Amino acid sequence: MNLDFSDDEIQRFSRHILLEDVGGIGQAKLRDAAVLIVGAGGLGSPLLLYLAAAGIGRIGLVDDDDVDLSNLQRQIAHTTAAIGQPKVDSAAARALAINPSVTIDRHRLRLDRDSILPLIAAYDIVCDGTDNFATRFLISDACVLAGKTLVSAAVLRFEGQLAVFKPHVGIEGGGHFPCYRCLYPEPPPPGMVPTCSEAGVLGAVTGVMGTLQATEVLKEILGIGETMAGRLLIWDALATRFRTVRLKADPGCAACGTSPTLHDLAAHTDTTGPACAV
């Protein structure tokens, strides 16, 4: 681990370095880390900007969509001047304006079962900021197969949810943390759960949940605090109420159970991809 910091880095990250749980060693861990963000929308925008500001060394950004006027109510990485530009370019420019030393990998593509495993192999942590179940299950299954930690958030109307999934990590007393399929074994029938584009979302809710995602990513990299793995955080913005639900690994889970049936991504035929970022 390289603990040499330039004068600019020491000044830029001084508030981190002052923290006993971060310090110079922790800041070096952040600089050495690689994080993949799927979706440069309402969740991905604050997530990207805070990770860049925090000094994450390399950030991958996946989105195949262009900036639209309807995005600007919540997707704060984009500006009115960026309308019509690829989201990965617009968001990368904003992140680099905050921290020019971060490396931004721009993946303007539509995730599918063929592209996702080679893509996530190059990153330590994967973040899901998408708005459709087909992509969410694809990302989750790929992370289970690749042994990657997944930091997931979701929003709808005035509510947000947050969880960390890392079934490849054992827990004290035996067993392991749950995966996304332990919580949701199968996608809901089409049309049962509306998307944000169908039901709406309060813009600031995506900001809160994306920022919470960034916080959990930093905690996972630094190895500090209590992990959100094995817990689901639910936020009701109208009631200003947070509650946490305990999650357990399902022994019968198709992805991470005692006799898993998911050994590849062949069952994933829907390639709606991250164009449906929140």
C-alpha positions as CSV (number, residue, x, y, z in Angstrom):
1,M,0.0,0.0,0.0
2,N,1.4,3.4,-1.1
3,L,1.1,5.9,1.8
4,D,2.7,8.7,-0.1
5,F,0.3,11.6,-0.6
6,S,0.9,14.8,-2.4
7,D,0.4,18.2,-0.7
8,D,-2.8,18.6,-2.7
9,E,-4.1,15.2,-1.6
10,I,-3.3,15.9,2.1
11,Q,-5.2,19.1,1.9
12,R,-8.1,17.7,-0.2
13,F,-8.7,14.7,2.1
14,S,-7.6,16.3,5.4
15,R,-11.1,15.9,7.0
16,H,-10.9,12.1,6.2
17,I,-7.3,11.8,7.5
18,L,-8.3,13.5,10.7
19,L,-10.8,10.7,11.4
20,E,-9.4,8.0,13.6
21,D,-11.2,5.3,11.7
22,V,-9.9,6.5,8.3
23,G,-6.5,8.2,8.6
24,G,-3.8,7.9,6.0
25,I,-4.1,4.2,5.7
26,G,-7.8,4.4,5.1
27,Q,-7.4,7.1,2.5
28,A,-4.9,4.9,0.8
29,K,-7.4,2.1,0.7
30,L,-10.0,4.4,-0.9
31,R,-7.4,5.5,-3.5
32,D,-6.6,1.8,-4.3
33,A,-10.3,0.8,-4.6
34,A,-12.3,0.3,-7.8
35,V,-16.1,0.7,-7.7
36,L,-18.6,0.0,-10.5
37,I,-21.9,2.1,-10.6
38,V,-24.7,0.7,-12.8
39,G,-27.0,3.6,-13.7
40,A,-26.0,7.3,-13.9
41,G,-29.4,8.5,-12.7
42,G,-31.0,9.7,-9.5
43,L,-29.1,7.2,-7.3
44,G,-26.0,7.0,-9.4
45,S,-25.5,10.8,-9.5
46,P,-24.9,11.5,-5.8
47,L,-23.2,8.1,-5.4
48,L,-20.7,9.0,-8.1
49,L,-20.1,12.5,-6.9
50,Y,-19.5,11.5,-3.3
51,L,-17.2,8.6,-4.2
52,A,-15.2,10.9,-6.5
53,A,-15.0,13.5,-3.8
54,A,-14.0,10.8,-1.2
55,G,-11.0,9.8,-3.3
56,I,-12.0,6.5,-4.7
57,G,-9.2,5.8,-7.2
58,R,-11.2,4.2,-10.1
59,I,-14.9,4.4,-10.7
60,G,-16.7,2.6,-13.5
61,L,-20.0,4.1,-14.8
62,V,-22.5,2.0,-16.8
63,D,-25.4,3.7,-18.6
64,D,-26.4,3.6,-22.3
65,D,-28.9,6.5,-22.1
66,D,-28.7,10.2,-23.0
67,V,-29.5,13.1,-20.7
68,D,-33.2,14.2,-20.9
69,L,-34.9,17.2,-19.5
70,S,-37.1,15.0,-17.3
71,N,-33.9,13.7,-15.6
72,L,-32.9,17.0,-14.1
73,Q,-35.4,17.0,-11.3
74,R,-33.3,14.4,-9.5
75,Q,-30.2,13.4,-11.5
76,I,-27.9,16.0,-10.1
77,A,-24.8,14.9,-12.0
78,H,-26.3,16.4,-15.1
79,T,-27.1,19.9,-16.1
80,T,-29.4,21.6,-18.6
81,A,-26.5,22.2,-20.9
82,A,-25.9,18.4,-21.0
83,I,-29.3,17.5,-22.4
84,G,-28.7,15.2,-25.4
85,Q,-25.3,14.1,-24.2
86,P,-24.5,10.5,-23.1
87,K,-25.1,10.2,-19.4
88,V,-21.7,8.6,-18.8
89,D,-20.0,11.6,-20.3
90,S,-22.1,14.2,-18.5
91,A,-21.7,12.5,-15.1
92,A,-18.0,11.8,-15.6
93,A,-17.4,15.5,-16.4
94,R,-19.1,16.5,-13.1
95,A,-17.1,14.0,-11.1
96,L,-13.8,15.0,-12.6
97,A,-14.6,18.7,-11.9
98,I,-14.8,17.7,-8.3
99,N,-11.7,15.5,-8.2
100,P,-9.5,15.5,-11.4
101,S,-7.3,12.7,-10.1
102,V,-10.1,10.1,-10.1
103,T,-10.2,7.6,-13.0
104,I,-13.6,7.3,-14.6
105,D,-14.3,4.3,-16.8
106,R,-17.2,5.1,-19.1
107,H,-19.2,2.1,-20.1
108,R,-21.9,3.2,-22.5
109,L,-23.5,-0.1,-23.0
110,R,-26.6,-2.1,-22.3
111,L,-25.8,-4.8,-19.7
112,D,-26.7,-8.3,-20.6
113,R,-25.7,-11.8,-19.5
114,D,-22.7,-11.8,-21.9
115,S,-21.2,-8.5,-20.9
116,I,-21.7,-8.2,-17.1
117,L,-19.3,-10.9,-15.7
118,P,-16.2,-9.6,-17.7
119,L,-17.2,-6.1,-16.7
120,I,-17.6,-6.6,-12.9
121,A,-14.4,-8.7,-12.7
122,A,-12.4,-5.5,-12.8
123,Y,-14.1,-3.9,-9.7
124,D,-14.1,-4.5,-6.0
125,I,-17.7,-3.4,-5.3
126,V,-20.7,-3.1,-7.5
127,C,-23.5,-0.5,-6.9
128,D,-27.0,-1.0,-8.4
129,G,-28.8,2.3,-9.2
130,T,-31.3,0.8,-11.8
131,D,-35.1,1.0,-12.0
132,N,-36.1,-2.4,-13.4
133,F,-36.2,-5.9,-11.9
134,A,-34.7,-7.6,-14.9
135,T,-31.4,-5.7,-14.5
136,R,-31.5,-5.9,-10.7
137,F,-31.6,-9.7,-10.8
138,L,-29.0,-9.8,-13.5
139,I,-26.6,-7.7,-11.4
140,S,-27.3,-9.7,-8.3
141,D,-26.8,-13.1,-9.9
142,A,-23.6,-11.9,-11.5
143,C,-22.3,-10.6,-8.2
144,V,-23.0,-13.9,-6.5
145,L,-21.3,-15.9,-9.2
146,A,-18.3,-13.5,-9.2
147,G,-18.1,-13.2,-5.4
148,K,-18.5,-9.4,-5.5
149,T,-20.1,-7.2,-2.8
150,L,-23.3,-5.5,-4.1
151,V,-24.5,-2.2,-2.6
152,S,-28.1,-1.8,-3.7
153,A,-30.7,1.0,-3.3
154,A,-34.2,1.5,-4.6
155,V,-36.6,4.4,-4.6
156,L,-40.3,4.9,-5.5
157,R,-42.5,7.9,-4.8
158,F,-41.6,8.9,-1.2
159,E,-39.8,5.7,0.0
160,G,-36.3,4.4,-0.3
161,Q,-34.6,1.0,0.5
162,L,-31.0,0.2,1.0
163,A,-29.1,-3.1,1.5
164,V,-25.6,-4.6,1.1
165,F,-25.4,-8.1,-0.3
166,K,-22.3,-10.3,0.1
167,P,-23.2,-14.0,0.4
168,H,-19.5,-14.9,-0.3
169,V,-18.7,-13.6,3.2
170,G,-19.2,-15.9,6.2
171,I,-20.8,-14.7,9.5
172,E,-19.9,-15.5,13.1
173,G,-21.4,-18.7,14.3
174,G,-21.6,-20.2,10.8
175,G,-23.4,-19.5,7.6
176,H,-23.1,-16.5,5.4
177,F,-24.8,-13.2,4.6
178,P,-27.9,-13.2,2.3
179,C,-28.0,-12.3,-1.3
180,Y,-30.7,-10.3,-3.2
181,R,-32.6,-13.5,-4.1
182,C,-32.9,-14.4,-0.4
183,L,-35.0,-11.2,-0.1
184,Y,-36.7,-11.4,-3.5
185,P,-36.6,-15.0,-4.8
186,E,-38.1,-14.1,-8.2
187,P,-39.0,-10.9,-10.1
188,P,-42.6,-9.8,-9.7
189,P,-44.9,-10.3,-12.6
190,P,-44.6,-7.6,-15.3
191,G,-46.6,-4.5,-14.4
192,M,-47.2,-5.4,-10.7
193,V,-44.6,-2.9,-9.4
194,P,-44.5,0.4,-11.2
195,T,-41.2,2.1,-12.1
196,C,-40.3,5.7,-11.1
197,S,-41.2,6.8,-14.7
198,E,-44.7,5.4,-14.1
199,A,-45.4,6.3,-10.5
200,G,-43.1,9.2,-9.9
201,V,-40.5,9.9,-7.3
202,L,-39.6,12.9,-5.1
203,G,-36.2,14.0,-6.4
204,A,-34.6,14.5,-3.0
205,V,-35.4,10.9,-2.0
206,T,-33.0,9.7,-4.6
207,G,-30.4,12.0,-3.3
208,V,-30.7,10.6,0.3
209,M,-30.6,7.0,-0.9
210,G,-27.7,7.6,-3.3
211,T,-25.7,9.3,-0.5
212,L,-26.4,6.4,1.8
213,Q,-25.2,4.0,-0.9
214,A,-21.9,6.0,-1.0
215,T,-21.6,5.8,2.8
216,E,-21.9,2.0,2.7
217,V,-19.4,1.7,-0.1
218,L,-16.9,3.7,1.9
219,K,-17.6,1.6,5.0
220,E,-17.1,-1.6,3.1
221,I,-13.8,-0.5,1.7
222,L,-12.5,0.9,5.0
223,G,-13.8,-2.0,7.0
224,I,-15.4,0.3,9.6
225,G,-18.7,0.4,11.4
226,E,-21.5,-2.2,11.2
227,T,-22.1,-3.5,7.7
228,M,-25.6,-3.3,6.2
229,A,-25.2,-6.9,5.0
230,G,-28.0,-8.9,6.6
231,R,-30.2,-5.9,7.0
232,L,-32.7,-3.9,4.9
233,L,-33.1,-0.2,5.6
234,I,-36.4,1.3,4.7
235,W,-37.0,5.1,4.7
236,D,-40.4,6.7,4.7
237,A,-39.7,10.3,3.7
238,L,-43.2,11.6,4.4
239,A,-43.1,10.3,8.0
240,T,-39.4,11.0,8.4
241,R,-39.0,7.4,9.7
242,F,-36.2,4.9,9.2
243,R,-36.7,1.3,10.1
244,T,-34.4,-1.7,9.7
245,V,-35.4,-5.3,8.9
246,R,-33.1,-8.2,9.6
247,L,-32.4,-10.5,6.7
248,K,-31.1,-14.1,6.8
249,A,-29.7,-16.2,4.1
250,D,-32.3,-18.6,2.6
251,P,-31.0,-22.2,2.6
252,G,-33.2,-22.8,-0.4
253,C,-32.0,-19.8,-2.3
254,A,-31.4,-20.6,-6.0
255,A,-28.3,-18.3,-6.0
256,C,-26.6,-18.8,-2.7
257,G,-28.4,-21.6,-0.9
258,T,-27.1,-25.0,0.2
259,S,-27.9,-26.5,-3.2
260,P,-27.9,-23.6,-5.6
261,T,-29.4,-24.1,-9.0
262,L,-28.0,-20.9,-10.5
263,H,-24.6,-21.7,-12.0
264,D,-24.6,-19.3,-14.9
265,L,-26.6,-16.4,-16.4
266,A,-28.2,-18.4,-19.1
267,A,-31.7,-17.8,-17.8
268,H,-31.3,-14.0,-18.2
269,T,-32.8,-13.2,-21.6
270,D,-34.2,-9.7,-20.9
271,T,-31.6,-7.1,-21.8
272,T,-33.5,-3.9,-20.7
273,G,-30.2,-2.8,-19.2
274,P,-29.4,0.2,-17.1
275,A,-31.2,2.7,-19.5
276,C,-33.9,2.6,-16.8
277,A,-31.7,4.2,-14.2
278,V,-33.8,5.9,-11.5
